[in-house]
Amino acid sequence: MPRGKGTGKPARQLLFSEALRQQKHSLTQDPPPHPHNASDDMAEGSQGASMDRILQEISAVGRKLEDMDSAMVALTAETRSIRLEIAGFQSQISGLDQRVTTVETQVASWTDSGQELMYLCSKMTDLEDRSRRNNIRLSGLPRV
């Protein structure tokens, strides 16, 4: 949002404040002389009161705009903070994804190794059984 020269206020607020000052200044200046009567004084009094009420409402709107502007600044800062936090989460998720992939690869390798180990155990058992069957028993010979 553009800022006014040398101030911390946004340009929109400066324009609004300047317009209010000019409006108040024009209301406080003496009107040109003209013939008066009682009804003119009443009309001017009610016009002045209505102008004061309008100025108060405009001032209230200006304050609300300033409040909204500060709220927008706060929301923008909070949004930036949330975006940074999300970026951090994304990098953490990426790192975790890589770790999970590594673990899955290791588990697959271990599964293959486990299956190979089971095959080798069964092969060894079979060979031991065959070796026992091929043994020759000699009975009646003294042991040396």
Residue frames as a rotation matrix with the C-alpha (Angstrom) as fourth column:
MET 1
0.590 0.807 0.000 0.00
0.807 -0.590 0.000 0.00
0.000 0.000 -1.000 0.00
PRO 2
-0.074 -0.666 0.742 1.51
0.518 -0.662 -0.542 3.43
0.852 0.345 0.394 -0.92
ARG 3
0.095 -0.015 -0.995 2.59
0.969 -0.227 0.096 5.54
-0.228 -0.974 -0.007 2.01
GLY 4
0.948 0.249 0.201 2.36
0.278 -0.951 -0.136 9.31
0.157 0.185 -0.970 2.37
LYS 5
0.212 -0.929 0.305 5.58
0.193 -0.266 -0.945 11.33
0.958 0.259 0.123 2.18
GLY 6
-0.590 -0.667 0.455 7.45
-0.278 -0.361 -0.890 11.25
0.758 -0.652 0.028 5.48
THR 7
-0.091 0.599 0.796 4.62
-0.994 -0.013 -0.104 9.63
-0.052 -0.801 0.597 7.44
GLY 8
-0.923 -0.196 0.331 3.76
-0.231 0.971 -0.067 6.11
-0.308 -0.138 -0.941 8.45
LYS 9
-0.056 0.990 0.126 0.15
-0.203 0.113 -0.973 6.54
-0.978 -0.080 0.195 7.29
PRO 10
-0.354 0.023 0.935 -1.05
0.820 0.489 0.298 5.09
-0.450 0.872 -0.192 4.00
ALA 11
-0.993 -0.071 0.099 -1.75
0.114 -0.816 0.567 7.63
0.040 0.574 0.818 1.25
ARG 12
-0.294 0.955 0.031 -5.48
0.466 0.114 0.877 6.80
0.835 0.272 -0.479 1.36
GLN 13
0.234 0.353 -0.906 -5.64
0.972 -0.100 0.212 7.83
-0.016 -0.930 -0.367 5.02
LEU 14
-0.661 -0.530 -0.531 -3.76
0.518 -0.835 0.188 11.06
-0.543 -0.151 0.826 4.31
LEU 15
-0.858 0.402 0.319 -6.17
0.113 -0.458 0.882 11.97
0.500 0.793 0.347 1.52
PHE 16
0.071 0.931 -0.357 -9.12
0.691 0.212 0.691 11.17
0.719 -0.296 -0.629 3.75
SER 17
0.007 -0.146 -0.989 -7.67
0.933 -0.356 0.059 13.21
-0.361 -0.923 0.134 6.65
GLU 18
-0.916 -0.379 -0.132 -6.96
0.294 -0.858 0.422 16.16
-0.273 0.348 0.897 4.34
ALA 19
-0.546 0.792 0.274 -10.52
0.253 -0.156 0.955 16.04
0.799 0.590 -0.115 2.97
LEU 20
0.263 0.628 -0.733 -11.90
0.909 0.093 0.406 16.07
0.323 -0.773 -0.546 6.52
ARG 21
-0.385 -0.490 -0.782 -9.72
0.730 -0.680 0.067 19.06
-0.565 -0.546 0.619 7.44
GLN 22
-0.980 0.031 0.196 -10.86
0.118 -0.702 0.703 20.99
0.159 0.712 0.684 4.37
GLN 23
-0.175 0.983 -0.052 -14.49
0.511 0.136 0.849 20.14
0.842 0.122 -0.526 5.10
LYS 24
0.228 0.216 -0.949 -14.17
0.968 -0.157 0.197 21.33
-0.106 -0.964 -0.245 8.72
HIS 25
-0.704 -0.575 -0.416 -12.32
0.517 -0.817 0.255 24.46
-0.487 -0.036 0.873 7.60
SER 26
-0.811 0.452 0.370 -15.04
0.145 -0.458 0.877 25.33
0.567 0.765 0.306 5.08
LEU 27
0.168 0.913 -0.371 -17.68
0.711 0.148 0.688 24.84
0.683 -0.379 -0.624 7.78
THR 28
0.136 -0.159 -0.978 -15.88
0.918 -0.352 0.185 27.07
-0.373 -0.923 0.098 10.27
GLN 29
-0.879 -0.416 0.235 -15.34
0.476 -0.798 0.368 29.93
0.034 0.436 0.899 7.81
ASP 30
-0.409 0.741 -0.533 -17.80
0.031 -0.573 -0.819 32.76
-0.912 -0.351 0.212 8.04
PRO 31
-0.057 0.461 0.886 -20.38
0.956 0.280 -0.084 32.66
-0.287 0.842 -0.457 5.28
PRO 32
-0.819 -0.209 0.535 -20.74
0.424 -0.849 0.317 35.73
0.388 0.486 0.783 3.08
PRO 33
-0.789 0.536 -0.301 -23.06
-0.002 -0.491 -0.871 38.34
-0.615 -0.687 0.388 4.55
HIS 34
-0.716 0.679 0.163 -26.66
0.216 -0.007 0.976 38.20
0.664 0.734 -0.141 3.44
PRO 35
-0.318 0.653 0.687 -29.91
-0.793 -0.581 0.185 39.36
0.520 -0.486 0.702 4.92
HIS 36
-0.955 -0.052 -0.291 -31.00
0.122 0.827 -0.549 37.28
0.270 -0.560 -0.784 7.94
ASN 37
-0.007 0.918 0.396 -34.33
-0.799 -0.243 0.551 36.33
0.602 -0.313 0.735 9.26
ALA 38
-0.012 0.026 1.000 -35.35
-0.910 0.414 -0.021 33.89
-0.414 -0.910 0.019 12.01
SER 39
0.886 0.384 0.259 -36.15
-0.252 0.869 -0.426 31.01
-0.389 0.312 0.867 9.65
ASP 40
0.596 -0.755 -0.273 -32.69
-0.324 0.085 -0.942 31.35
0.735 0.650 -0.194 8.04
ASP 41
-0.208 -0.688 0.695 -31.05
-0.941 -0.053 -0.335 31.05
0.268 -0.723 -0.636 11.47
MET 42
0.339 0.406 0.849 -33.05
-0.647 0.756 -0.103 27.90
-0.683 -0.514 0.519 12.25
ALA 43
0.990 0.025 -0.139 -32.19
-0.126 0.594 -0.794 26.39
0.063 0.804 0.591 8.86
GLU 44
0.243 -0.970 -0.007 -28.50
-0.558 -0.134 -0.819 27.21
0.793 0.203 -0.574 9.35
GLY 45
-0.142 -0.253 0.957 -28.59
-0.975 0.203 -0.091 25.70
-0.171 -0.946 -0.275 12.85
SER 46
0.641 0.436 0.632 -30.16
-0.349 0.898 -0.266 22.48
-0.683 -0.050 0.728 11.63
GLN 47
0.879 -0.403 -0.255 -27.78
-0.162 0.249 -0.955 22.39
0.449 0.881 0.153 8.65
GLY 48
-0.005 -0.923 0.386 -24.83
-0.844 -0.203 -0.496 22.87
0.536 -0.328 -0.778 10.99
ALA 49
0.053 0.095 0.994 -26.09
-0.803 0.596 -0.015 20.09
-0.594 -0.798 0.108 13.26
SER 50
0.913 0.322 0.250 -26.66
-0.114 0.791 -0.601 17.81
-0.391 0.520 0.759 10.30
MET 51
0.601 -0.778 -0.184 -23.18
-0.384 -0.080 -0.920 18.66
0.701 0.623 -0.347 8.92
ASP 52
-0.148 -0.642 0.752 -21.66
-0.986 0.041 -0.159 17.91
0.071 -0.765 -0.640 12.34
ARG 53
0.424 0.392 0.816 -23.47
-0.488 0.859 -0.159 14.58
-0.763 -0.331 0.555 12.40
ILE 54
0.988 -0.093 -0.120 -22.25
-0.070 0.425 -0.902 13.79
0.135 0.900 0.414 8.88
LEU 55
0.237 -0.964 0.117 -18.69
-0.699 -0.253 -0.669 14.73
0.675 0.076 -0.734 9.86
GLN 56
-0.053 -0.207 0.977 -18.91
-0.911 0.410 0.037 12.49
-0.409 -0.888 -0.210 12.92
GLU 57
0.774 0.397 0.494 -20.11
-0.174 0.883 -0.436 9.61
-0.609 0.251 0.752 10.77
ILE 58
0.811 -0.551 -0.196 -17.33
-0.215 0.031 -0.976 10.24
0.544 0.834 -0.093 8.24
SER 59
-0.040 -0.845 0.533 -14.81
-0.943 -0.145 -0.300 10.29
0.331 -0.515 -0.791 11.09
ALA 60
0.247 0.206 0.947 -16.23
-0.646 0.763 0.003 7.02
-0.722 -0.613 0.322 12.42
VAL 61
0.992 0.097 0.080 -15.92
0.003 0.623 -0.782 5.48
-0.126 0.776 0.618 8.96
GLY 62
0.467 -0.884 -0.002 -12.32
-0.553 -0.290 -0.781 6.76
0.690 0.365 -0.625 8.78
ARG 63
-0.106 -0.480 0.871 -11.50
-0.974 0.227 0.006 5.16
-0.200 -0.848 -0.492 12.13
LYS 64
0.612 0.396 0.684 -13.06
-0.285 0.918 -0.276 1.91
-0.737 -0.026 0.675 10.98
LEU 65
0.930 -0.324 -0.174 -10.98
-0.116 0.192 -0.974 2.03
0.349 0.926 0.141 7.79
GLU 66
0.073 -0.943 0.326 -7.83
-0.862 -0.224 -0.454 2.58
0.501 -0.248 -0.829 9.86
ASP 67
0.068 0.030 0.997 -8.79
-0.768 0.639 0.033 -0.37
-0.637 -0.768 0.066 12.07
MET 68
0.910 0.308 0.278 -9.40
-0.056 0.756 -0.652 -2.51
-0.411 0.577 0.706 8.99
ASP 69
0.656 -0.732 -0.183 -6.05
-0.446 -0.181 -0.877 -1.42
0.609 0.657 -0.445 7.55
SER 70
-0.198 -0.749 0.633 -4.18
-0.977 0.102 -0.186 -2.42
0.075 -0.655 -0.752 10.71
ALA 71
0.351 0.391 0.851 -6.12
-0.469 0.860 -0.202 -5.71
-0.811 -0.328 0.484 10.79
MET 72
0.989 -0.010 -0.146 -5.12
-0.132 0.379 -0.916 -6.34
0.064 0.926 0.373 7.16
VAL 73
0.196 -0.980 0.043 -1.47
-0.791 -0.184 -0.583 -5.71
0.580 0.080 -0.811 8.03
ALA 74
-0.196 -0.221 0.955 -1.73
-0.864 0.499 -0.062 -8.19
-0.463 -0.838 -0.289 10.90
LEU 75
0.696 0.529 0.486 -3.45
-0.229 0.804 -0.548 -10.77
-0.681 0.270 0.681 8.68
THR 76
0.809 -0.467 -0.357 -0.80
-0.391 0.026 -0.920 -10.33
0.439 0.884 -0.161 5.99
ALA 77
-0.167 -0.907 0.387 1.96
-0.942 0.031 -0.335 -10.91
0.291 -0.421 -0.859 8.53
GLU 78
-0.005 0.244 0.970 0.18
-0.640 0.745 -0.190 -13.96
-0.768 -0.622 0.153 9.91
THR 79
0.933 0.357 -0.035 -0.33
-0.232 0.525 -0.819 -15.32
-0.274 0.772 0.573 6.38
ARG 80
0.379 -0.881 -0.284 3.40
-0.684 -0.061 -0.727 -14.94
0.623 0.470 -0.626 5.68
SER 81
-0.335 -0.492 0.803 4.18
-0.925 0.333 -0.181 -16.75
-0.178 -0.804 -0.567 8.92
ILE 82
0.417 0.586 0.695 1.82
-0.398 0.805 -0.440 -19.58
-0.817 -0.093 0.569 8.02
ARG 83
0.917 -0.113 -0.383 3.34
-0.350 0.238 -0.906 -19.87
0.194 0.965 0.179 4.54
LEU 84
-0.053 -0.997 0.062 6.82
-0.865 0.015 -0.502 -20.15
0.499 -0.080 -0.863 6.02
GLU 85
-0.236 0.042 0.971 5.59
-0.765 0.608 -0.212 -22.79
-0.600 -0.792 -0.112 8.45
ILE 86
0.793 0.572 0.209 3.98
-0.285 0.652 -0.702 -24.74
-0.538 0.497 0.681 5.61
ALA 87
0.597 -0.658 -0.460 7.23
-0.584 0.036 -0.811 -24.56
0.550 0.753 -0.363 3.61
GLY 88
-0.377 -0.734 0.565 9.05
-0.924 0.253 -0.288 -25.99
0.068 -0.630 -0.774 6.63
PHE 89
0.156 0.533 0.832 6.51
-0.516 0.762 -0.391 -28.78
-0.842 -0.368 0.394 6.91
GLN 90
0.923 0.202 -0.327 6.89
-0.380 0.357 -0.853 -29.55
-0.056 0.912 0.406 3.21
SER 91
0.097 -0.959 -0.267 10.65
-0.768 0.098 -0.633 -29.90
0.633 0.267 -0.727 3.53
GLN 92
-0.440 -0.200 0.875 10.20
-0.809 0.512 -0.289 -32.12
-0.390 -0.835 -0.387 6.61
ILE 93
0.563 0.724 0.397 7.69
-0.407 0.662 -0.629 -34.27
-0.719 0.193 0.668 4.74
SER 94
0.728 -0.369 -0.578 10.11
-0.563 0.158 -0.811 -34.55
0.391 0.916 -0.093 1.82
GLY 95
-0.352 -0.907 0.231 12.87
-0.867 0.222 -0.447 -35.71
0.354 -0.358 -0.864 4.18
LEU 96
-0.223 0.359 0.906 10.54
-0.641 0.646 -0.414 -38.20
-0.734 -0.674 0.086 5.85
ASP 97
0.818 0.535 -0.212 9.44
-0.483 0.440 -0.757 -39.50
-0.312 0.722 0.618 2.45
GLN 98
0.253 -0.821 -0.512 13.07
-0.713 0.200 -0.672 -40.19
0.654 0.535 -0.534 1.55
ARG 99
-0.586 -0.471 0.659 13.62
-0.807 0.417 -0.419 -41.98
-0.077 -0.777 -0.624 4.85
VAL 100
0.258 0.768 0.586 10.50
-0.550 0.615 -0.564 -44.13
-0.794 -0.177 0.581 4.35
THR 101
0.803 -0.011 -0.595 11.69
-0.561 0.320 -0.763 -45.04
0.199 0.947 0.251 0.85
THR 102
-0.241 -0.967 -0.086 15.07
-0.793 0.247 -0.557 -46.08
0.559 -0.065 -0.826 2.28
VAL 103
-0.477 0.126 0.870 13.42
-0.704 0.538 -0.463 -48.19
-0.527 -0.833 -0.168 4.99
GLU 104
0.638 0.767 0.065 11.10
-0.544 0.509 -0.667 -49.84
-0.545 0.390 0.742 2.45
THR 105
0.482 -0.557 -0.677 14.11
-0.664 0.272 -0.696 -50.72
0.572 0.785 -0.239 0.29
GLN 106
-0.583 -0.734 0.347 15.90
-0.771 0.366 -0.521 -52.23
0.255 -0.572 -0.780 3.29
VAL 107
-0.098 0.636 0.766 12.83
-0.647 0.544 -0.535 -54.22
-0.756 -0.548 0.357 4.34
ALA 108
0.823 0.384 -0.419 12.46
-0.562 0.445 -0.697 -55.59
-0.081 0.809 0.582 0.81
SER 109
0.022 -0.909 -0.416 16.13
-0.703 0.282 -0.653 -56.58
0.710 0.307 -0.633 0.86
TRP 110
-0.651 -0.246 0.718 15.73
-0.739 0.420 -0.527 -58.26
-0.172 -0.873 -0.456 4.25
THR 111
0.397 0.859 0.323 12.63
-0.654 0.512 -0.557 -60.08
-0.643 0.010 0.766 3.05
ASP 112
0.693 -0.222 -0.686 14.58
-0.559 0.436 -0.706 -61.42
0.456 0.872 0.178 0.08
SER 113
-0.411 -0.910 0.063 17.44
-0.703 0.272 -0.657 -62.40
0.581 -0.314 -0.751 2.40
GLY 114
-0.317 0.388 0.865 15.00
-0.786 0.403 -0.469 -64.12
-0.530 -0.829 0.177 4.77
GLN 115
0.769 0.629 -0.114 13.51
-0.567 0.589 -0.576 -66.14
-0.295 0.508 0.809 1.93
GLU 116
0.349 -0.737 -0.579 16.99
-0.547 0.342 -0.764 -67.10
0.761 0.583 -0.284 0.74
LEU 117
-0.567 -0.548 0.615 17.95
-0.808 0.225 -0.545 -68.09
0.160 -0.806 -0.570 4.30
MET 118
0.188 0.728 0.659 14.86
-0.708 0.566 -0.423 -70.31
-0.681 -0.387 0.622 4.58
TYR 119
0.847 0.083 -0.526 15.73
-0.485 0.527 -0.698 -71.96
0.219 0.846 0.487 1.26
LEU 120
-0.080 -0.975 -0.209 19.32
-0.619 0.213 -0.756 -72.57
0.781 0.069 -0.621 2.35
CYS 121
-0.429 -0.002 0.903 18.17
-0.856 0.321 -0.405 -74.05
-0.289 -0.947 -0.139 5.71
SER 122
0.621 0.720 0.311 15.83
-0.550 0.682 -0.481 -76.46
-0.558 0.128 0.820 3.97
LYS 123
0.658 -0.473 -0.586 18.59
-0.469 0.352 -0.810 -77.38
0.589 0.808 0.010 1.49
MET 124
-0.405 -0.852 0.333 21.03
-0.786 0.139 -0.602 -78.02
0.466 -0.505 -0.726 4.38
THR 125
-0.071 0.474 0.878 18.48
-0.784 0.517 -0.343 -80.20
-0.617 -0.712 0.335 6.20
ASP 126
0.881 0.421 -0.215 17.90
-0.451 0.613 -0.648 -82.19
-0.141 0.668 0.730 3.03
LEU 127
0.294 -0.860 -0.418 21.64
-0.533 0.216 -0.818 -82.69
0.794 0.463 -0.394 2.49
GLU 128
-0.484 -0.431 0.761 22.14
-0.875 0.226 -0.428 -83.78
0.013 -0.873 -0.487 6.12
ASP 129
0.381 0.718 0.582 19.32
-0.642 0.658 -0.393 -86.31
-0.665 -0.224 0.712 5.75
ARG 130
0.876 -0.091 -0.474 20.82
-0.375 0.490 -0.787 -87.68
0.303 0.867 0.396 2.54
SER 131
-0.112 -0.993 0.042 24.25
-0.738 0.055 -0.672 -87.88
0.665 -0.106 -0.739 4.18
ARG 132
-0.291 0.071 0.954 22.83
-0.848 0.443 -0.291 -89.95
-0.443 -0.894 -0.069 7.05
ARG 133
0.740 0.654 0.157 21.11
-0.489 0.684 -0.541 -92.31
-0.461 0.323 0.826 4.67
ASN 134
0.696 -0.535 -0.479 24.35
-0.366 0.310 -0.877 -92.95
0.618 0.786 0.021 2.85
ASN 135
-0.068 -0.721 0.689 26.21
-0.998 0.050 -0.045 -93.90
-0.002 -0.691 -0.723 6.03
ILE 136
0.104 0.013 -0.995 27.27
-0.244 0.970 -0.013 -97.55
0.964 0.244 0.104 6.26
ARG 137
0.496 0.097 0.863 26.71
-0.868 0.048 0.494 -99.32
0.006 -0.994 0.108 9.55
LEU 138
-0.180 -0.607 -0.774 29.23
-0.355 0.774 -0.524 -101.87
0.917 0.180 -0.355 10.47
SER 139
0.593 0.406 0.695 28.20
-0.791 0.136 0.596 -104.15
0.148 -0.904 0.402 13.26
GLY 140
0.980 -0.199 0.004 30.33
0.187 0.929 0.320 -106.69
-0.067 -0.313 0.947 15.09
LEU 141
0.247 -0.940 0.234 33.68
0.490 -0.087 -0.867 -104.95
0.836 0.329 0.440 14.53
PRO 142
0.275 -0.186 -0.943 35.61
0.934 -0.180 0.308 -103.82
-0.227 -0.966 0.124 17.56
ARG 143
0.977 0.073 0.203 36.18
0.113 -0.975 -0.192 -100.12
0.183 0.211 -0.960 17.96
VAL 144
0.192 -0.981 -0.039 39.67
0.863 0.187 -0.469 -98.95
0.467 0.056 0.882 17.72
